[in-house]
Every structure is written in C-alpha cells, then in structure tokens.
Amino acid sequence: MHFVEAKGILNGGGHYGMNIYRGCSHGCIYCDSRSNCYHFDHPFEDVEVKVNAPDLLEKALKTKKHRCMIGTGSMSDPYMHCEEELKLTRRCLEIILNNGFGAAIQTKSDRILRDIDLLDSINRSAKCVVQITLTTYNDELCKILEPNVCNTKKRIEVLEEMHERNIPTIVWLTPILPFINDNEENISSILNECARVGVKGIIDFGMGLTLRDGSREYYYAALDRFFPGLKERYIKQYGNSYELPSPRSAELIRLMRKICEKNDIMTNPEECFRYMNDLPEPYEQISLF
C-alpha cells in the first residue's frame, strides 16, 4: 500500500459517497474496479490510502446544512486487510456518528464486526444500512472467486449479527457468473439464508456479469487457471460484450422473486437504493408554548 493526501473525500448530492481506499487486496476474479476506465496509475493490489480522509470528512460534514446518508464501499472495500492497522473506516464512522449523519456501508469482509458498536450507535441516532456481497454458497468455489476475503458463511454470520442489533441489511447477489455459480441450488441456498437472517433487500441486475477492458483480461486469465476451456466458451457466447447474462437468467430471476416475495424481501434495485439513501428527519416535538 501507499499513502496520499487527497483533495476531497465526498462525491454526489442528496446523499454522498466516499472511498477511503483505492484499489483492493481481496483478489476477486470478476472485480469491475480493475477496469481501464477508472484510470489506475498504480497496480490495483497496491492499495492507495487516503490518510487525510477523516479530516476531509470532518470538514465536509460541518458544511452540510442537512443530514443525509454517507455511503462507502462502492469502488474499494472499506474493510480490507490494511483497515486492521489503519482504522480509517472506523475513524470516519466516528465522525459520521458525532455529526448526526447516517451510513451505508458495502463490504465482503467480516472485519466490519469490529465496528458493530459504532454501526449500532449510528443506527440508533440516525440510520445505518450494511450491505454484504454474496455470490456463492460453496466455500471451495468462494476461495477461487474471492480468494483473500472471508467466505460466504462468515458473511451470513455478519448479516445475522446485524439483524440481532436491528441494523438493516441489503445483499448484493452479484455477479452471477455464467456456467460457474448460475444454478438454482446456489441461488436458493443464498436466498434462504438471507430470509433466515432478516435481510431487507436483494440487489441483482439480471443474473450475470459485466466485463470491461482491464477487468475482462483479468477474469479470463482466472478462467484459464481455474476453469480450463471456459474462456473459449465465453468468447463464443458473448464476444466482447459488456453485459454477459447467464443463459439461465430468466429462471433464476423467477426463483429469486418467488423466495423474496414469500419472505417480504425487496428485489427492485431502485427500491433498495431509495431505502438505503433515505434518511428521515428526526422527530422533533412541537412546543405548545
């Protein structure tokens, strides 16, 4: 990893996002953040650390007239290995709590449990939503797809712990990789566990995968290494397409909706995003005098 002084930390409007780190050490074979369009000028695994992120966040929140949700984790996981030592995510959560804002955090790591006290406090004073990515229920396959992060069983334990604290959760059921994890057993196993631990919503964009220049090459190299012959099948089926839907997409979407409807779990991505981004104003009792 290497350290930089960032010029800013928040982006967006109405609700805001931040990336405390840039790059990732999890090694997921399908990661879109490796794509050339993001213009990395350093190796992806050489994580860029924005050491002044807490100071920037403190200054930025002081200027906001209205409370809102602060999201993190869309581009780089806030609970990579370096967070154990640096604790920048934790410091940012403390600032969010102290300033009365809400938080929406996306991760694959059970390291988030180290901050469950802060997440609980944010949820009590404002709102906190924890988002966990789940792709495969098979632990051996998980080691291949997401080699440097905890397995799905551990992530489900995170969801369960959040539920016990009444912290709402959203699961990203994506990507679903054609000919690898796009089967009914996998999808139903994940969703049944999501129902058991009280997940509020499932985000999926059509049971498939997206590949751009940069991420495509990395993914295909992994296919050659772990699934010999599958790259050629991909090229024949999809060419250089950006969107690679599973051939079983329709039936898997039906299965997802059936399980989620039965268990009152949101499946519309826009509805999930509205839920995550909405921070209700605190109740204020009107004085009679």
N, C-alpha and C positions, 0 to 999 in steps of 0.2 A: 504494500500500500504506500501511497504518498500523500502529502498534505498540501492543501491550497487554502488561500484566503479568498472566499467567494465574495462577489459584489452584491449579491442578493440571494434570498432564500425562498420567497413565496412567489407563486405564479397563479394566475386565474383571477376570478372575480365572483362575488357572491359566496363562494366557498373557495378555499385556497389549497394548493398542493405544494409539497416541498420534497426535495431529495437531498438528504443529508450526506449520502454517499453516491458515488458514480462508478459504475462497474459492479461486478459481483463475484463472490467466491463460491457460490453454490454449484456451479458447473452444469446446470440444467441443459440438456442437449438441444432443446427447442427454443431457447430464450430469444425473444424478439429484440430485446435491448442490445443485442450484438449487431443489429442491422447497420449497414453503412450510413443510412440516413441520419443516424444520431451523431455522426462525426466524432467518434472517439479518436483522440490523438495520443492514446496510450493503450497498452494491452488491457483487454477487458477484465482480466483477473487481477491486474494491478489497481486495486480499488483506490479511487480518489476520495479523500476525506476532506470535507469542508469543515475545517477546525473551528471556524468562527460562526457556524450555523446557529448555536444557541444565542449568541449576541445579536446576530441579524434578526432572528425570530423575535427576541425580546423587543427590539426597536420597532419592528414591523407591527407587532400586535398593539403596541402603545399608540399607534397612529390610527387604528381601526375604530370607527365610530360605532359599529355594530358587531356583536358577537357572531361567529359563524363556525363552520366545521373546518378543521385543518387536516388535510389528508397527507399520507406519506406511504411510499412503497410501490408506487405505480411503475417506476423505472428501475429502482435498486432496492433490494430488501433492506429494511432498517434494522434487521436483526441478524446480520452476517457475523462471521466469527470475530471480526475486529470490534464489534459492539461490546463484547465481553469486557474488553480492556478500556475502550474509549468512553463508553456510556453516553455518547452524544444524543442518541434517541431518547434515553431516559431524561437527560437534561432538558431536551425540547419538550417532553411531556410535562415536566415540572412547570415550565414556562406557560404552556397551554393551560394547565390547571390554575396557576396563580392569576392568570388574566381572564379566566372565566370562559374560555373558548371550548369547543368540542373537538374530538379527534376521531379520525377514521384511518385505521392502520391496516395495511395489507402485508402479509408475510407468509413464508412457508416454515418458519422456524419456531420451535418450542421455547427458544430463548425469551420470547415475549412474556412467558410466565414470570420472569424475574421482575417485570414491571406491572404485575397484575394489581398491586396496591394502588399505583397511580391511575391505571385504567379504571379501576373501581371508583376512585375519587372523582375523576373526570366525569364518569357516567352519572354519578350522584349529583354533581354540581351543574352539569350541562348535558353532554351526551357523548358516548364513546361507542364506536362500532368496530369490531375486529373482523377482518377479512382473511380467510385462510384459503390457499390454493390446494385443491385435491385433484390428482389426475389418475392415480391407480391405487387399487386396494391391495395389490400384490406387492409384498415387501421386496421380493427379489427383483421385480421389474422396476420398482421405485429406486433401487440402488443404481440402476442403469440410467433411468431418465433424469433423476435428480440426485446425483451421487454424493454431494457434500452437504446435505441437509437432512434433518430428521425424517423418518418415514411417515407414511400416512397414519398409522396407528397412533403415533405421538401427536400428530396434528389434530386427530379426533379427540385426544385427551385434552388438548388446548381448548377446543370447542366446548367440551364438557365442563371444564373448569370455568370458562367464561359464563356458561349458562347457569352454573351454580351461583355466580355472583350477579346474575341478572344483567350481564353485559351482552347486548345483542350481537349476533354473528351473521356474516354473509360468507358463502363458499363460492369460490371461482372454480367451476367444473370445466377447466380449460387449461391447456389444449387437450383435445381428444385426438390421438394420433391414428390416422388410418392404418389398418392392418396390425396395430400394436395393442392399444387399450380400448378400441372401439367395439366393445362387446357388451351384451346385456348383463352378464354376471358382474362385470366391473362396475357398470353404471348403477345397477340396482344395489350392489353392496355398499357403495359410497353413499347413495341417497338414503338408504335405510338407516345408516349410521347418522347421517345428518338429521333425519327425523327424530331419532332417539335422543340426540343431544340438543334438540330445540333450535336448530338453525332457522333464521328468519327468512333468508332468501338464497337462491341459487342463481349465479350468473353464468350463462353459457351463450355462445354466439353461433350456434348451429352445429355442434359436434364435429369439430375439425381442427385445422391447424392453419396458421398463416406463415408464409416464408417470404422474406425479402432478401436482397443481395446482402451478403455478410452472414446472416443467420442461416440461409439455405446451405451454404458451403459447410458450415459447422455441423449442421444437422445431418447432412448427407455423409460426412466423414464418420459421424457416430453410427449411422446405419450400416456403413461398411464394416465398422468394427464390431458391432453387437448383433446385427441382423443381416448377415451376408445375403446379397441378392435383392434385398428390399428396395435399395435405392433405384435400381433399374425399373422396378415395378412402379415406383413413384413417378419417375421421369416419363414412363409410358402413359400413366394415368393422368398426370397433371401438367407435364411440361414445366414451364417456368411460371406457372400461375402463382398469384399472391394468396388466393384462398384455396385451401385443399380440404374440401368437405369429405367426411367419411362416406363411403358408399352406403353405410347403414345409418346415415344421419337421421332420416325421417323416422325410422322405427325407434331409435334411441331417444329422439326428442319426445315422441309419444310416451315412451316409458318414463322419462323424466317428469313430464307433466302429470301423468297418472299418479306417480308416487307423491309428487309435491302437492297436488290438489288434495289428495287424501289426507295429507298431514299439514295443510294450511301453510305451505311454504311458497313464497313469491318466486316466480320464474321469469317474469318480464324484466329484462335488464333495465329499462327506463324506470320502472317502479322501484327496483332495487337501488338505483342511483339516486332517485328522489329521496328515498328513505335515508340513505347514507349522508346526503348533502343537506338535509333539512335539520335545522337547529331551532326548535321552538323557543320563543321568547319566554323568559322566566315569569312565573305568575307573580304579580305584584298586587297586594291587597289595596283597594282604594280607600283612602281615609274618608270618614264621614264628617270630619271637622276641618 
